[in-house]
């Protein structure tokens, strides 16, 4: 595990790992993921670091996203999938960093695509991102018309209560 963590791209990360400053290494790797590009290798490095820090749940998420599957990755990945995939496919994908959610389906490693489908996420067209915002409201919501109607009902009830309070205070 330490050998794979030593495969680093920046001197700051290598330095933090060599000095045993795991929190600093975590900051550097999460910053790289937050920079907007999905890099499976960085996800694997962060997953291994989180494993080393004892955060198996988060490690499972990043090892899952790396697309690499090794026997030592099975337990944390299974923990992550069990915890989040059973709620709903939307909440499962919502746990991923924004850079991953914006990634086109075709740019995800094949293993990640297969595991997402197995977790209940619908496969996308190659040129669609993993996270798709709905253009319309889900069934049962009225949008701005419903908000306006709700506001009018609340104002009407408020006026009615005002009249009742004024009437009984003057009587």
Secondary structure, DSSP 4 states (H G I P E B T S, - for coil): -HHHHH--S-HHHHHHHHTT-HHHHHHHHHHHHHTT---HHHHHHHHHHHHHHT-HHHHHHHHHHH----GGGHHHHHHHHHHHTTT-HHHHHHTS-HHHHTSBGGGS-HHHHHHHHHTTPPP--TTSBSS---SSPPTT--THHHHHHHHHHHHHHHHHHHHHHHHHHH-
